[in-house]
Amino acid sequence: MKKYLKELEISGVILMFIGCIMHRFMSLPAGIWACSIGIILWLLVLIYKAFHWKEYQRENRMNIIIMLCVIALLWFLIIRMR
């Protein structure tokens, strides 16, 4: 599993991006499935790294910062839409 982490992470991010494009601009329901699979792949990598904290400490901290920024951005966008 360890040697495939980067490939899984990149595949997950690409699938999320493709799914968002398919759903937003092409109005295809398959976009939701592609995005969901991408999120699941990305979460698998994050969970693996969380259980091996000492080995991936720097990357885990960066992921936490990224997630907090995304949550703040989404919160800001939701407040602005009201």
C-alpha positions in Angstrom: 0.0 0.0 0.0 2.8 2.4 0.9 4.3 2.5 -2.6 0.9 3.3 -4.2 0.0 6.2 -1.9 1.0 8.9 -4.3 -0.7 7.3 -7.2 -3.9 6.9 -5.2 -3.8 10.4 -4.0 -3.2 11.9 -7.5 -5.9 9.6 -9.0 -8.4 10.8 -6.4 -7.7 14.5 -7.0 -7.9 14.0 -10.7 -11.2 12.1 -10.4 -12.6 14.8 -8.1 -11.7 17.5 -10.6 -13.1 15.6 -13.6 -16.3 14.9 -11.7 -16.8 18.5 -10.8 -16.3 19.6 -14.4 -18.6 16.9 -15.7 -21.4 17.8 -13.2 -21.0 21.6 -13.4 -20.4 22.3 -17.0 -21.8 19.2 -18.8 -24.7 18.5 -16.3 -23.8 14.7 -16.4 -24.9 12.7 -13.4 -21.8 10.5 -13.8 -19.9 13.5 -12.6 -21.2 12.9 -9.1 -20.0 9.3 -9.2 -16.5 10.3 -10.5 -16.2 12.9 -7.8 -17.4 10.5 -5.1 -14.9 7.8 -6.1 -12.2 10.5 -6.1 -13.1 11.6 -2.6 -13.0 8.0 -1.4 -9.6 7.4 -2.9 -8.3 10.6 -1.4 -9.8 9.7 2.0 -8.2 6.3 2.0 -4.8 7.9 1.6 -5.5 10.4 4.4 -6.7 7.7 6.8 -3.6 5.5 6.1 -1.3 8.5 6.7 -3.2 9.4 9.9 -2.6 5.9 11.3 1.1 6.2 10.5 1.5 9.7 11.9 5.2 9.7 12.7 6.1 8.7 9.2 3.9 11.3 7.5 3.8 14.0 10.1 4.7 16.9 7.8 2.2 15.8 5.1 -0.5 15.3 7.8 0.0 18.9 9.1 -0.2 20.2 5.5 -3.4 18.2 4.9 -5.0 19.6 8.1 -4.1 23.2 7.0 -5.5 22.6 3.5 -8.7 21.1 4.9 -9.2 24.1 7.3 -8.7 26.5 4.5 -11.2 24.7 2.3 -13.8 24.6 5.1 -13.3 28.3 5.8 -13.7 29.0 2.1 -16.8 26.9 1.8 -18.3 28.5 4.9 -17.5 32.0 3.5 -19.2 31.1 0.1 -22.3 29.7 1.8 -22.7 32.8 4.0 -22.2 35.0 0.9 -24.9 33.1 -1.1 -27.6 33.8 1.5 
